[in-house]
Amino acid sequence: MPGTYASPLSPPPLQPQRNRSALIWLFCLSLLLGFAFQGTRGMWNTDEGRYTENALQMVDSGNYLVPAYGSDRLNFTKPPMHYWAIAASVKAFGPNEWAVRAPNVLAFALTALLLCLMGEQLMLRRPWLPGLVYVLTLAPLIAANVVSTDTLLTLFEALAMFGFVSARMGPPARARRGSIHLMWLGFGLAFLTKGPPGLLPLLAIVPFIAKRDGWRALGRLFPLGGLLVFMLSGFLWYLVVILRYPGLLHYFVYVEVYQRILTSAQHRNPQWYGWLVAYGPVFAFASMPWTLELLRGLNRARSIARWRQWWRDASAPLLLALWFALPLLVLCVSRSRLPVYALPLFLPLSLMLALQLDSRVDLARTRQRVLLGFWIVVLIVLKGAGSLYLKSPADSRVQARQLDATAAGNGYAALAFVQKTDDHVGIEEHTPWGVRLYLHKPIVGIAWSKPDSGERLCATLREYGSVLVVIDPGIASDAFGAAVQRCRPQAVLDLGPWQHHQVVLLRR
């Protein structure tokens, strides 16, 4: 798919001052697109609610080492980097939708700048073009407006690959040791954001360097200083929590690696065709407005002769093709698949499209400026319409208002959602954690089918004194009543239904 690669000996036609101006304009455009209507839509459960809940728990408890749901349910499904980013934003701007989503918008803008810097290293005639392609693509813009780890992960993978490109493909005068250290810093931060998936670009780096410079050259990618940077930035947190919590190493290896890759335990498109369901629409529709260019490039990439040429030349097209194809293969083979997992692939994709479009884009032409302005307006309108009119039954803002109305003025200190399940994943997926942002009260999820569910309910009442309990409709009222009596509450108020659930207020 990559287009013609310009020789590193040919100087880019744009002057440095014009490059800086283009970067400023692009950064402002990315912030405009990212922050437009950013606080309009409520938080949607479960993903946005779960990430927000963990960050708010950090802020309220002061414990920034271990992510947690409430005071008694630790959460090691993701490393803490994204929670730290949200918590810092909430501390700076207050608990609101805008603050919770701000880190992803900033990551979106910084990623575009890193793509431009990579464009300079690859000697594109228009080095700002990869960043512009990325900013104008639907998938990254949509992801920047959803609270998830993948936009931050994409930023750190971009940082890592910028370090690599600077060291191995940029001008010889570049301080290569510092660039390699930057690469490992990026991989460390990516590892601290989402674990092993943050290292997928290494699958492209290793064969590329082996082909271009020989296997012995791989040693220069793993200097002691670079590995130390990676250990400090990406692995130190894992070491601390593994030493503090026995059995956690087994959880990381077995549940977060083995089960996610090789089993259907996560229930995320595990079928043999799940890769097509998860990633097909991303590249078919969310790659707009570049879908036709993408199809043209993929059609050219079908040629065996072209692949042989890329392999023989061992230049930018081969690196970009490997960077796109090998991580995509891993994502397709894995049994846990969600569309947002493909977001980092838009880094090599943006550079590929920029190589393909480099000789055809000229914003001095009135027609191209008009088309660019039109598409920017379309993106803002689509984002505004989606924020204002796209509704979800899992909207935490709506749920919070309904629960507040159900409480009917009765004060309470915490909320407990009692689910008929014995699975911790079921609690994480079905508890509306996002209501905490609006009600400013701790949320507790209780798995009713577990043997200790009654004791957890009583412990919650003892800890908070008054609890608004939302009961799953599948739970028998007499069994729940018997469990409540063992807690010896001073008052039990039946407040009526909420979304087919029963709501009860318990006071000590």
C-alpha angles and dihedrals in degrees: 000000000000115000131224115321117224116230115256086232094064112086118228111254094227117090118233093249091055090047091054091048091050091050092051092050092047092049091051091048092051091050091048093051093042100047098038108116088348096144097038101086120065122239112278122217141260109022099024090044094048095051091045092048093054092049093047090049088055091051094047097042099036089227105128096163101072125037111225146173102231121322099308109036114075117201121209097159089108133023115251104253096099092043089052091052093051092044091051091050092048090049090052101040106019132251104308139116093260093055094045092053097038096089091059092049091052090047089051091054095044091049090057090053092050090052089053091051089051088051088057092051091050089050097239113178087231105032092181091062098087090054092048091049090051096047093049095048116103098224099059092042093051091047091051088061096051123076103240138121097247100082091053090044090053091052093054093045087052089051091051094048092046088056091050095046091048092051101042107023107025129087113308091240090069114113095249099187091056090047092053089050088051089052091055091045088056092048091047093053090045089052089050089052102049110352123232096001087069089068097055094106087066086072087069098038097056099054092038094056092041090055097042102038105012132256093285090062089065089078090068089062091060107051117164091245092052093049089049090053089052093048093050097043101036113017106034094081091051091051093051096049093042090055092045098046116045114220094026094111089058090049093052094047100038105033104026097038112019099036095042095049104034107025139052093235093120094053092222108141094305095163119114088255094043092106089062093048093048102039106021096078091044093062096031098051112002090058090070133163088029098048095113092047089049091052091049091051093047090050090054091046090061089075113104089202091058092051089050089052092050091048092048094048094042092199136126098305091057093048092049093046092051091044090055102036104043098050089044089054090053091049091051094047092048114093093220109074133167127164093242091061088075093060097099088056088070088073096070089031091058091049091047092051091046090054088048095048099035096101095043104047115090116157090191085079114091094220094056093046090051092049090048092050091046093053092048089054090048091053093050092047092048091048093048093047092048093048094047103036109021106098132193130190086222094061104138093204091058092043091051092052091049093049091048090052091048090053086060096205095313109138121231136171102215144007126235122195110200111202127189096238141097094207122100088208089058090053092049094047100043105036111096095230093166094074088077089075090061104032094041091218132118118264124217125192117204124192101216095196092061117096094239096050094108092050091048089054091050092045089053091052091048092049099048105023095219125042133182103217121202110198126207110241090233092066116096111242094222092053091049091046091053090051091050092052090056087060089059096220120190092220136019115189121187104213098180134244132335119185091334090312125111118238122211129176116216123195129183 
